[in-house]
Amino acid sequence: MKKSLLETNPYLKDPEMRKKLFRRHVISSSAIEGIHITEEDLERFREERASKDTPKEPTDSNREDND
């Protein structure tokens, strides 16, 4: 089977370089579509998404009683 780009492309093998290239691609592609975002916008989005993906502890108001 043929190797993937992740396995063969030296830029994509390095996780830090891959992250930088991905961010640059998102910003560039968005700008072409007329959506102007910044590195700060992407970081804020990542943080908001991470906080939504984190399971929350149940509180008294949303805890189900199984009595």
trRosetta pair geometry for C-beta under 8 A, 3 or more apart (Angstrom, degrees):
i j d omega theta_ij theta_ji phi_ij phi_ji
3 7 4.2 -111 -178 86 109 130
3 8 4.9 118 108 -46 123 108
4 7 5.0 95 57 8 74 100
4 8 7.1 -174 90 5 37 93
5 8 6.0 -74 -136 51 31 93
5 9 4.8 13 180 -11 78 122
5 12 5.8 59 136 33 88 163
6 9 7.0 -31 -93 38 16 98
6 12 5.1 -110 -118 135 50 126
6 13 7.2 121 176 -84 55 54
7 13 7.5 60 -143 -91 21 95
9 12 4.1 54 84 19 113 110
9 13 6.7 -174 88 -25 57 81
10 13 5.6 -44 -145 19 35 119
10 14 7.4 25 163 -10 61 99
11 14 6.9 -65 -166 35 30 100
11 17 5.2 -127 -166 139 65 129
11 18 7.0 131 139 -78 68 62
11 21 6.1 77 155 -47 119 155
12 17 7.4 -117 -81 98 20 103
12 18 5.0 70 -143 -98 54 105
12 21 7.5 -83 -85 56 69 149
13 17 7.9 20 62 58 56 123
13 18 7.7 178 44 -49 17 115
14 17 3.9 57 84 18 115 113
14 18 6.3 176 85 -17 56 85
15 18 5.5 -55 -143 35 29 115
15 19 6.4 31 158 -21 64 104
16 19 5.8 -53 -151 33 30 112
16 20 6.6 28 152 -16 64 106
17 20 5.7 -55 -149 38 33 111
17 21 6.2 30 155 -16 67 109
18 21 5.9 -58 -145 40 28 109
18 22 6.1 30 155 -22 64 109
19 22 5.8 -54 -146 35 28 112
19 23 6.4 27 156 -18 63 106
20 23 5.9 -56 -150 36 29 110
20 24 6.4 27 154 -17 64 108
21 24 5.7 -55 -146 38 32 111
21 25 6.2 35 154 -22 65 106
22 25 5.6 -55 -149 35 30 113
22 26 6.4 31 153 -20 65 104
23 26 5.8 -53 -149 34 32 111
23 27 6.4 28 155 -15 65 106
23 39 6.6 46 170 -118 133 82
23 42 5.7 129 -139 129 100 170
24 27 5.9 -56 -148 39 31 109
24 28 6.1 27 156 -16 66 112
25 28 5.9 -58 -141 41 27 109
25 29 5.9 22 163 -14 65 112
26 29 6.1 -58 -139 42 24 106
26 30 6.1 25 160 -20 61 111
26 37 7.5 -45 132 73 96 133
26 42 6.5 109 93 -103 140 131
27 30 5.9 -58 -147 37 24 111
27 31 6.4 26 155 -22 62 107
27 37 5.9 -127 -118 77 74 88
27 38 7.4 45 -122 -123 122 20
27 39 7.3 -28 -72 -64 141 61
27 42 7.3 -75 -64 -41 95 132
28 31 5.8 -56 -150 32 29 111
28 32 6.7 32 152 -21 63 102
29 32 5.7 -49 -153 29 35 114
29 33 6.8 23 152 -8 64 107
30 33 5.8 -66 -156 44 35 106
30 35 4.1 -78 -179 83 93 102
30 36 7.1 157 123 -87 104 20
30 37 5.3 -1 107 16 159 109
31 34 7.6 61 -172 -68 32 12
31 35 7.0 -101 -75 69 29 53
31 36 5.7 54 -107 -100 80 67
31 37 7.9 -124 -57 27 76 68
37 41 4.1 -119 -165 78 93 149
37 42 6.4 99 145 -47 123 82
38 41 4.8 111 50 0 67 99
38 42 7.3 -130 99 0 43 85
39 42 5.7 -56 -154 37 35 111
39 43 6.3 34 150 -19 68 106
40 43 5.7 -53 -145 37 33 111
40 44 6.2 34 155 -19 66 105
41 44 5.8 -56 -147 37 29 110
41 45 6.3 31 153 -20 64 107
42 45 5.6 -53 -148 36 31 113
42 46 6.3 34 153 -22 65 105
43 46 5.6 -51 -148 34 32 113
43 47 6.4 31 153 -18 64 105
44 47 5.8 -54 -148 37 31 111
44 48 6.3 30 154 -18 65 107
45 48 5.8 -57 -146 38 29 109
45 49 6.2 28 156 -18 65 109
46 49 5.9 -57 -146 38 27 110
46 50 6.2 29 155 -21 63 108
47 50 5.7 -54 -145 36 29 112
47 51 6.4 27 156 -18 64 105
48 51 5.9 -56 -149 35 30 109
48 52 6.5 27 153 -16 64 107
49 52 5.8 -58 -150 37 33 109
49 53 6.2 28 154 -17 67 110
50 53 5.7 -59 -144 40 31 109
50 54 6.5 40 154 -33 64 102
51 54 5.8 -44 -149 20 33 116
58 62 5.7 -131 -153 89 83 90
58 63 4.4 104 149 -88 125 84
59 62 5.5 62 54 28 81 90
59 63 6.6 -135 89 -29 31 94
60 63 5.8 -46 -131 16 26 118
